[in-house]
């Protein structure tokens, strides 16, 4: 296929599948950008699918509308359908309480996501975004900026009941992780120590699933939420897929080393319960980033990864010679999963890993 959203190509593939195997039971989507395509193929194969719920799983505006209708707190938000329309952008800016977060309405990760301090910064970003090449949709959402701890919640569901439910805390809020001077990653929160938080987030996740009409079937969700300084929870967004970046590798360690992708297929197809069997009492995933933009000149070796205390697994996503712009938190270099016997030991091992494991770059020049 040329693109996940190429409707005619999806239709011909669906027709071919119906001719080859008319008894297909389910279409699974492993990635963010394939979710709408998977829903389309499901409908073309005659499988039950709710288009509005699938659209809301991608478009953050519709997502927040549905969720708020079910009495879940979200950030206030505003829509900019045409970023190139300066008058419309000014009109929205007049309603916004700054600072605010601006991002594609149907984006993924933190690509093209910024925090703006005032109307002038919002207008400048909208003007730049209007001419960014290679985007399927140019509509923007502007959100109230929420102060607090950022959490991600990864779960497998059999209808309204989770067969696996895990809460993790980002080490640095994702928008701040663009800086090379912070530790980028997340740590798993122990359910025994954070039982009340787990209960609150389980209730929120259940309600969000109902709001988006994902509660009548088996599904996988990756939800993000903020915990404000006062302890309130604010829904951020949700995806019907496994979390990205280092999260799959951490989930595999939570499952005792079992591959999370295989576990997901077993859960979705056969309804198998996923039993957590963590390989270490305390777990975290860390993104090993360069300190500054440039051309990559060196990456950690296998010996360096495995020789770092607590490293259970690692993955390299880039190559020597690649260019890092470091203008987006989702520009991945390398990940490590770290285990420890205590929270204090985990924090120490996270700091040690980020100090020992280095992605080296040389500065970009005009010839680069």
Buried (B, 14 or more C-beta within 10 A) or exposed (E): EEEBBEEEBBEEBBEEBBEEEEEBEEBBBBBBBBBBBBBBBBBBBEEEBBEEBBBBBBBBBBBBBBBBEBEBBBBBBBBBEBBEBEEBBEEBBEEBEBBBBBBBBBBBBBBBBBBBEEBEBBBEBBEEBBEEEEBEEBBBBBBBBBEBEBBBBBBBBBEEEBBBBBBBBBBBBBBBBBEBEBBBBBBBBBBEEBEEBBEBBBEBBBBBBBBBBBBEBBBBBBBBBBBEEEEEBBBBBBBBBBBBBBBBBBBBBBBEEBEBBEBBBBBBEEEBEBEBEBBBBBBBBBBBBBEBBBBBEEBBEEEBBEEBEBBBBBBBBBEEEBBBEBEBBBBBBBBBBBBBEEBEBBBBBBEBBBEBBBBBBEEBEEEE
